[in-house]
Amino acid sequence: MTIYFYKVWQPYGCFSNFSPHGIQIQGTYWPTVEHYYQAQKFVGSIDAVIIPAIHNAQTPEEAAALGRCSTRQIRADWEFVKTQVMQEAVLKKFLTHAEIRDILLSTGNEILVENSPKDYFWGCGANKTGQNHLGKVLMSVREEIRKLLSVTAIAEKYLQH
């Protein structure tokens, strides 16, 4: 069974980058993954001055709007690094918040799909032909957390002897 998620208030809404699960990354606390992701678009660019406004945005929707403003210049390498930026932020989110980590792990090996009608890169798009990169990131993070938990369990068992 494929698990679809999109809005924060829907089932599996904690998988959304708009969910209210802050992260501490690179020495800074960000209210949501969306805040962090949108700000990273401008690191090192001539429009990096927008980063504090994105960081201080009252909502993830506001942060997204600031980050999507087409009059600002994003960093030159953004297309090459954006998926890695997302991967790191989503991993940090699920390592930080045990309650949502348990929800992610409870999905077993199910396919996770961001059911965004407009986003054909991060989501599946209106006609389900999108690339679903957020779903792929979540499945990768799920696997990485399983490996970390396995190594931790082995280490704890070893240390008990």
C-alpha positions as CSV (number, residue, x, y, z in Angstrom):
1,M,0.0,0.0,0.0
2,T,1.4,3.4,-1.0
3,I,1.2,6.1,1.7
4,Y,0.3,9.5,0.4
5,F,0.9,12.6,2.5
6,Y,0.6,16.3,1.9
7,K,-1.1,18.6,4.4
8,V,0.2,18.8,8.0
9,W,-3.3,18.1,9.5
10,Q,-3.8,15.0,7.4
11,P,-2.6,11.5,8.2
12,Y,1.2,11.3,8.0
13,G,1.2,15.1,8.0
14,C,4.4,15.0,10.0
15,F,6.2,14.0,6.8
16,S,5.5,17.5,5.4
17,N,8.3,20.0,5.5
18,F,5.7,22.4,6.9
19,S,5.1,20.3,10.0
20,P,6.0,22.1,13.3
21,H,9.1,20.1,14.0
22,G,12.1,22.4,14.4
23,I,15.7,21.4,13.6
24,Q,19.1,22.5,14.9
25,I,21.5,22.5,12.0
26,Q,24.8,24.1,11.3
27,G,24.5,25.8,14.7
28,T,21.1,27.5,14.0
29,Y,17.6,26.5,15.1
30,W,15.0,26.5,12.3
31,P,11.3,26.3,13.1
32,T,10.6,23.9,10.2
33,V,12.5,22.1,7.5
34,E,10.8,24.4,5.0
35,H,12.3,27.5,6.7
36,Y,15.8,25.9,6.5
37,Y,15.4,24.6,2.9
38,Q,14.2,27.9,1.5
39,A,17.0,29.8,3.2
40,Q,19.6,27.5,1.8
41,K,18.7,28.6,-1.7
42,F,20.5,31.9,-1.0
43,V,23.6,30.9,0.8
44,G,26.5,32.6,-0.9
45,S,24.4,34.4,-3.4
46,I,24.0,38.1,-3.8
47,D,20.6,37.9,-2.3
48,A,21.8,36.1,0.9
49,V,20.4,39.1,2.9
50,I,17.0,37.5,2.6
51,I,18.1,34.5,4.8
52,P,17.2,36.2,8.2
53,A,13.8,37.1,6.9
54,I,13.2,33.5,5.9
55,H,14.5,32.3,9.2
56,N,12.2,34.7,11.1
57,A,9.1,34.0,9.0
58,Q,6.0,33.4,11.1
59,T,4.9,30.4,9.2
60,P,6.4,27.8,6.8
61,E,4.1,29.2,4.1
62,E,5.6,32.6,4.6
63,A,9.1,31.2,4.4
64,A,8.3,29.3,1.2
65,A,6.9,32.5,-0.4
66,L,10.1,34.4,0.5
67,G,12.2,31.6,-0.9
68,R,10.2,31.3,-4.1
69,C,10.4,35.0,-5.0
70,S,11.5,35.0,-8.7
71,T,13.2,38.4,-8.5
72,R,15.9,37.1,-6.2
73,Q,19.0,35.3,-7.3
74,I,19.5,31.8,-5.8
75,R,22.9,30.2,-5.4
76,A,24.6,29.0,-8.6
77,D,24.8,25.3,-7.5
78,W,21.3,25.0,-6.2
79,E,20.1,22.5,-8.7
80,F,23.0,20.3,-7.8
81,V,22.7,20.5,-4.0
82,K,19.0,20.9,-3.3
83,T,18.2,17.2,-2.9
84,Q,21.2,16.8,-0.5
85,V,20.1,19.9,1.5
86,M,16.7,18.3,1.8
87,Q,18.1,14.9,2.8
88,E,20.2,16.4,5.6
89,A,17.3,18.5,7.0
90,V,14.8,15.7,6.9
91,L,17.2,13.3,8.5
92,K,17.9,15.8,11.3
93,K,14.1,16.3,11.8
94,F,13.5,12.6,12.3
95,L,16.6,12.1,14.5
96,T,15.5,15.0,16.6
97,H,11.8,14.1,17.2
98,A,11.2,10.6,18.5
99,E,7.4,10.7,18.1
100,I,7.6,11.3,14.4
101,R,10.6,9.0,13.9
102,D,8.3,6.2,15.3
103,I,5.6,7.1,12.7
104,L,8.2,7.0,9.9
105,L,9.5,3.6,11.0
106,S,5.9,2.3,11.4
107,T,5.5,2.7,7.6
108,G,7.6,-0.4,7.1
109,N,8.7,-0.7,3.5
110,E,5.7,1.2,2.1
111,I,6.2,3.7,-0.7
112,L,5.9,7.2,0.5
113,V,4.5,9.8,-1.9
114,E,4.1,13.6,-1.4
115,N,0.6,14.1,-2.9
116,S,1.2,17.6,-4.0
117,P,-1.0,18.6,-6.9
118,K,1.4,21.3,-8.1
119,D,4.9,20.0,-7.4
120,Y,6.2,17.6,-10.0
121,F,9.8,17.5,-8.5
122,W,9.2,17.0,-4.8
123,G,5.7,15.5,-5.2
124,C,3.7,13.4,-7.5
125,G,1.8,16.3,-9.2
126,A,-1.8,16.4,-10.1
127,N,-1.6,13.4,-12.5
128,K,0.7,11.3,-10.3
129,T,3.6,11.5,-12.9
130,G,5.9,13.7,-10.7
131,Q,9.3,12.6,-9.5
132,N,8.3,12.4,-5.8
133,H,11.8,13.4,-4.5
134,L,10.5,14.2,-1.0
135,G,9.0,10.7,-0.8
136,K,12.3,9.2,-1.9
137,V,14.2,11.3,0.6
138,L,11.8,10.1,3.4
139,M,12.3,6.4,2.3
140,S,16.1,7.0,2.3
141,V,15.9,8.6,5.8
142,R,13.8,5.7,7.0
143,E,16.5,3.3,5.9
144,E,19.3,5.3,7.3
145,I,17.6,5.5,10.7
146,R,17.0,1.7,10.7
147,K,20.7,1.2,10.1
148,L,21.6,3.7,12.9
149,L,19.2,1.9,15.3
150,S,20.7,-1.5,14.3
151,V,24.2,-0.3,14.9
152,T,23.2,1.2,18.3
153,A,21.5,-2.0,19.3
154,I,24.6,-4.1,18.4
155,A,26.8,-1.6,20.3
156,E,24.6,-1.7,23.4
157,K,24.6,-5.5,23.3
158,Y,28.4,-5.7,22.9
159,L,28.9,-3.2,25.8
160,Q,26.7,-5.3,28.1
161,H,29.2,-8.2,28.0
